[in-house]
Amino acid sequence: MTTSEADLDRLHSWLKAAGERGAVPVVCGANGDMDTVASAVGLASALPQAMACGRHLGRLAKRLLDEEQAPFRRLSRPTAWPTALGGIVVVDAAAPSQLDLDLPDGVPLCVLDHHATDGWTLGEADLSLRWPVSATTEIVTAYLGRHQPEALTLPVRRLLMAGLITDTGRFKHAGSSSFQSAVALLEGEGMDYRALVDRIESDVDLTSSDHGALVKGLQRASTTDAGAWRLITTRAGTLEGRLASLLLGTGADVCFVVRHRDGKTRVTGRARANACRQGLHLGRLFEGLAEVHGGEGGGHDGAAGWTSALDRVAAETAALAAVASTSRAEVMR
């Protein structure tokens, strides 16, 4: 038995025991992106006592959940948890602060994640599955395939595939396991990959105001050499991730979009796959900035964020300096 198979067996035993004790909320990371939402919905579909839930839903996730009529419960603060809780599953959150929720004390936790950073402190009754994969949907796909194949219905497979596509940057940041997961999800009837990509890339969820905000963000962009890296920065108040991804199309190594709101500054970063191969890891970079300057930071090598109490200029300067201090390795092609 491989290590991953043993992990999946432990997950199955944990879920079974939790379901026997009571309700099992499957809680998403607060960003509500497609990977975390699809992972929660897919895992919850395999356990009658489970419900996918979370504080926020991203635009794409909300649209695809509506189209697939997938069950998902929006949570508020303070949160009214079920009286009898058998356990709580947390998907795609590198630390408790990334949930935007107050978890109840004394309830067993199971954390499924693929981020390089880890801010969880777990007890003996808890379980953590942290795989070095490109998306949490890969873990859920492997679990369902091994223990609950009947839960891999067409809607679940479409959602999981959407999470895989978006979290790997259309497979630009994918590893071999990502393609294995994609093949597993494509098996069976009904999956139209091209149509799914069209649904994902559709801009029906963008308003004219959103388009205007993206254009303004592009107009504010400036480029600089940060050590060995070509970096682009800009300011925006919405759609930071999408704007950063657009800026990467100019050929920059890394892009930062900075937002200051309610006394907090959020730096959203995106990096090219080749820059990540040459030593740039935004998740670790932002985690280090949070340790030095405060706040919460972390994520993937090519997509991450950092929120702090610094003003916009100070946060942007610190992030730029961190990139500049990162050496660039030569990679054999």
C-alpha positions in Angstrom: 0.0 0.0 0.0 1.4 3.4 -0.9 1.5 6.4 1.5 -1.3 8.2 -0.4 -3.5 5.1 -0.2 -2.9 4.8 3.5 -3.8 8.5 3.9 -7.1 7.9 2.0 -7.9 5.0 4.2 -7.3 7.1 7.3 -9.5 9.8 5.9 -12.2 7.2 5.2 -12.1 5.9 8.8 -12.1 9.4 10.2 -15.1 10.4 8.1 -17.0 7.3 9.0 -16.4 7.8 12.7 -17.4 11.4 12.5 -20.6 10.6 10.7 -21.6 8.1 13.4 -21.2 10.9 16.0 -23.2 13.5 14.3 -23.2 16.2 11.6 -20.0 16.9 9.6 -19.7 20.4 8.1 -17.2 20.5 5.3 -15.9 24.1 5.6 -14.3 26.0 2.7 -11.4 28.5 2.9 -12.8 32.0 3.1 -11.6 33.0 -0.4 -14.4 30.8 -1.8 -12.5 29.9 -4.9 -13.4 27.1 -7.2 -10.9 24.6 -5.8 -12.0 24.9 -2.2 -15.7 25.0 -3.0 -15.6 22.1 -5.4 -13.5 20.1 -2.9 -16.1 20.7 -0.2 -19.1 19.8 -2.4 -17.4 16.7 -3.7 -16.4 15.4 -0.3 -19.8 16.2 1.2 -21.5 14.3 -1.5 -20.0 11.1 -0.2 -21.3 11.4 3.4 -25.0 11.7 4.2 -24.2 13.6 7.4 -22.0 16.2 5.6 -22.8 19.6 4.2 -20.5 21.8 2.2 -20.4 25.3 3.7 -18.4 28.4 4.2 -18.3 32.2 4.6 -17.9 33.3 1.0 -18.4 32.1 -2.5 -16.3 33.4 -5.4 -18.1 34.5 -8.5 -17.2 31.5 -10.6 -17.9 29.1 -7.8 -21.3 30.6 -7.2 -22.2 30.6 -10.9 -21.2 26.9 -11.3 -22.9 25.8 -8.1 -26.1 27.4 -9.3 -25.8 25.8 -12.7 -25.2 22.4 -11.2 -27.8 22.9 -8.4 -25.2 21.8 -5.9 -26.0 22.2 -2.2 -23.9 24.7 -0.3 -24.7 26.6 2.9 -23.4 30.2 3.5 -22.3 30.7 7.1 -22.5 33.9 9.1 -20.7 35.2 12.2 -21.4 34.2 14.9 -22.0 30.8 13.4 -24.9 28.6 14.5 -23.3 25.1 14.3 -25.5 22.0 14.6 -26.0 20.8 18.2 -24.5 17.3 17.5 -21.3 17.7 15.7 -19.3 14.6 14.8 -16.4 16.5 13.3 -15.5 19.4 11.0 -13.6 19.0 7.8 -11.6 22.0 6.6 -10.6 22.1 2.9 -8.1 24.4 1.3 -7.2 26.6 4.2 -3.6 26.9 5.4 -4.5 28.3 8.8 -7.6 28.8 11.0 -7.6 32.6 10.1 -8.2 31.7 6.5 -11.7 30.5 7.4 -13.1 33.8 8.7 -15.0 31.7 11.2 -14.8 30.8 14.9 -14.6 27.0 15.1 -16.2 25.4 18.1 -13.9 23.9 20.8 -13.6 20.2 21.4 -14.8 19.1 18.0 -12.4 16.8 16.0 -10.9 18.4 12.9 -9.8 17.0 9.6 -7.7 19.4 7.4 -7.3 18.7 3.7 -4.9 21.0 2.0 -2.1 21.3 -0.5 -0.5 24.7 0.4 3.1 24.7 1.3 2.4 26.7 4.5 0.7 25.3 7.6 -0.7 27.3 10.5 -2.8 24.5 12.1 -2.3 23.1 15.6 -4.0 19.7 15.8 -4.7 17.2 18.5 -4.8 13.4 18.8 -8.4 13.2 17.5 -7.7 15.3 14.5 -6.4 14.4 11.1 -4.3 16.3 8.5 -3.8 15.3 4.9 -1.4 17.7 3.3 -0.3 16.4 -0.1 2.3 18.1 -2.4 -0.3 18.4 -5.2 -1.5 21.4 -7.2 -5.1 21.5 -6.0 -7.2 20.2 -3.1 -9.5 18.7 -5.7 -6.8 16.1 -6.4 -7.1 14.8 -2.9 -10.9 14.7 -3.0 -10.8 13.0 -6.5 -8.4 10.3 -5.2 -10.5 9.7 -2.1 -13.8 9.4 -4.0 -12.2 7.1 -6.6 -10.9 4.8 -3.9 -13.7 4.7 -1.4 -16.8 6.4 -2.8 -16.8 6.0 -6.6 -20.6 6.3 -6.7 -20.3 9.9 -5.5 -18.4 10.8 -8.7 -21.6 11.9 -10.5 -21.4 14.1 -13.6 -22.1 17.3 -11.6 -19.4 16.4 -9.0 -16.9 15.5 -11.7 -17.5 18.8 -13.5 -17.1 20.9 -10.4 -13.9 19.0 -9.4 -12.5 19.5 -12.9 -13.3 23.2 -12.7 -11.5 23.5 -9.4 -8.5 21.6 -10.9 -8.4 23.8 -14.0 -8.6 27.1 -12.2 -6.2 26.2 -9.3 -3.5 25.0 -11.7 -3.8 28.1 -13.9 -5.2 26.1 -16.8 -2.6 23.4 -16.0 0.3 25.9 -16.3 1.2 25.0 -12.6 0.2 21.4 -12.8 2.2 18.4 -11.8 1.9 14.9 -13.1 -0.7 14.1 -10.4 -2.9 16.9 -11.7 -3.2 15.2 -15.1 -3.8 11.9 -13.5 -6.7 13.5 -11.6 -8.0 15.0 -14.8 -8.0 11.6 -16.6 -9.9 10.1 -13.6 -12.5 12.9 -13.8 -12.9 12.6 -17.6 -13.8 8.9 -17.3 -17.4 8.1 -17.7 -20.1 9.6 -19.9 -21.2 13.2 -20.2 -18.0 15.2 -19.5 -17.5 17.7 -22.2 -14.2 19.3 -21.4 -14.3 22.0 -24.1 -17.8 23.1 -23.0 -16.6 23.2 -19.3 -13.7 25.4 -20.2 -16.0 27.7 -22.1 -18.2 27.9 -19.0 -15.2 28.7 -16.8 -13.9 31.4 -19.1 -17.2 33.0 -19.8 -17.3 36.7 -18.6 -21.1 36.7 -17.9 -20.3 37.2 -14.2 -18.4 40.5 -15.0 -20.4 43.7 -15.0 -19.4 46.8 -16.9 -18.2 48.2 -13.6 -15.9 45.2 -13.2 -14.5 45.7 -16.7 -13.9 49.4 -15.8 -12.1 48.4 -12.6 -9.8 46.0 -14.5 -9.0 48.6 -17.1 -8.1 51.1 -14.4 -5.9 48.6 -12.7 -4.1 48.0 -15.9 -3.6 51.7 -16.4 -2.1 52.1 -13.0 0.4 49.3 -13.5 4.2 50.0 -13.3 7.1 47.7 -13.9 10.4 47.4 -12.2 13.4 45.0 -11.9 13.3 43.5 -8.4 16.7 41.9 -8.2 16.8 39.1 -10.9 13.0 39.3 -11.4 10.8 41.5 -13.7 7.9 42.6 -11.4 4.7 44.5 -12.2 2.6 46.2 -9.4 -0.7 48.0 -9.5 -3.6 48.9 -7.2 -7.2 47.7 -7.3 -10.2 47.3 -5.0 -11.7 44.3 -6.6 -10.9 41.3 -8.9 -7.3 41.4 -7.7 -6.5 37.8 -8.7 -7.9 38.2 -12.2 -6.0 41.5 -12.7 -2.7 39.9 -11.5 -3.2 37.1 -14.0 -3.9 39.5 -16.8 -0.7 41.4 -16.0 1.3 38.1 -16.2 0.4 38.0 -19.8 2.8 40.9 -20.4 5.7 38.6 -19.7 6.5 39.7 -16.2 7.9 37.1 -13.8 5.6 38.2 -10.9 2.7 40.6 -10.5 1.4 42.2 -7.3 -2.0 43.8 -6.9 -2.4 45.9 -3.7 -5.7 46.7 -2.1 -6.1 48.9 1.0 -9.4 48.7 2.8 -10.7 49.2 6.4 -7.2 49.7 7.7 -5.7 46.6 6.2 -3.6 46.1 3.1 -3.9 43.0 0.9 -1.1 42.1 -1.5 -2.3 39.5 -4.1 0.5 37.8 -6.0 0.8 35.7 -9.2 4.0 34.3 -10.6 4.8 32.6 -13.9 5.4 28.8 -13.8 9.0 29.3 -15.1 9.7 31.8 -12.3 8.5 29.2 -9.7 10.8 26.6 -11.2 13.7 29.0 -10.8 13.1 29.5 -7.1 10.3 32.0 -6.6 7.6 30.7 -4.2 5.0 33.3 -3.3 3.4 31.2 -0.6 6.6 31.0 1.4 7.5 34.6 0.6 4.2 35.9 1.9 4.4 33.7 5.0 7.8 35.1 5.8 6.5 38.7 5.4 3.7 37.9 7.8 6.2 36.6 10.4 8.2 39.8 10.1 5.5 42.5 9.6 2.4 40.8 11.0 -0.8 39.7 9.4 -1.6 36.5 7.5 0.3 35.3 4.5 0.7 32.1 2.4 -0.6 30.1 -0.5 0.8 28.4 -3.6 4.1 28.9 -5.3 2.5 30.8 -8.1 -0.6 32.3 -6.4 -0.6 33.6 -2.9 -1.6 36.6 -0.7 -0.6 38.6 2.4 -2.9 40.7 4.5 -1.4 43.1 7.1 -2.0 46.3 9.0 0.8 48.1 7.1 -0.2 51.0 4.8 -0.2 50.4 1.1 3.3 51.8 0.3 4.9 50.0 3.2 3.3 46.6 2.3 4.2 47.0 -1.4 7.8 48.0 -0.6 8.2 45.0 1.7 6.8 42.6 -0.9 9.1 44.0 -3.6 12.1 43.8 -1.3 11.3 40.1 -0.5 11.2 39.3 -4.3 14.4 41.2 -4.9 16.2 39.2 -2.2 15.2 35.9 -3.8 18.0 34.4 -5.9 17.2 33.1 -9.4 18.4 29.6 -10.2 19.2 28.4 -13.7 16.9 25.6 -14.8 17.8 23.0 -17.5 15.3 23.1 -20.3 
